[in-house]
Amino acid sequence: MRNAVSANDFVPYELDDLGVIIPHSNLNPNRWAWFWPQFRAATPDAVLRNTIVVYHQRDGKPASIPDNVQAIENAGSTLLVLEREGQSIVWPFKLGLESIKTRIVTRIANDVEICDPGWAQKVIEIYNEPPHLKILAMLTAPGLAYDKIKHFCNTPWVERLLHHGDYDAMDYCHGSIIIANRAIWRAYYPEVAALTRHDAEDILFTLFSRADGVPVVPWGAQLFRHRGPTGQDVILP
């Protein structure tokens, strides 16, 4: 057994193990004009090369891609186009997740300000500390209403999760930025996509990972700032 590899061996993460998926709606040109320049300026080249922007044509019809979206390729990033009717970010993110190859995956919204250019290196440092499988996210304040998600109970095990513990007081990952191992995203997100198209995806992702004991680390409040009001193509001061 000289060539056997111990299951306890951990290969440390490096910057090129970190990828980013950015779901971007064609209805948010003003957000994009603000978002991409500051994201690119604050993100190392190794991570930009593993960044996927999924441009979502929300009317489901083919259309030309704006120049400033196509320009992401100048940074070595990848552009995917989704022509699917609907406002959800579930489907563009799922498309990006099917394509990304990195060990850690960040989902970031196009209205998030990066306040610290060292954010990517800090992610790597945290993931190199045990436990190596975890979720980093800004959390909502307690006050999740059970009624908001109970109608997604279409399988017995989801029903059981919803009746276990005090979910009316459960924090959950805020969708502006969530970072997790690719294995965690791929374990839970297909089920999330099967249960909801919009609005409850982050609640369900938190719920499923919580049920299996995946650590959710409150993180990022000092590094990122959410600046877009829901459903509006504007950036707040």
Buried (B, 14 or more C-beta within 10 A) or exposed (E): EEEEEEEEEEEEBEBBBBBBBBBBBBBBBBBBEBBBEBBBEBBBEBBBBBBBBBBBBBEEEEEEEEEEBEBBEEBEBBBBBBBEEEEBBBBBBBBBBEEBEBBBBBBBBBBBBBBEEEBBBBBBEBBEEEEBBBBBBBBBEEEBEEEEBEEBBEEEEBEEBBEEEEBEEBBBBBBBBBBBBBEBBBBBBEBBBEBBBEBBBBBBBBBBBBBEEBEBEEBBEEBBBBBBEEEEBEBEE
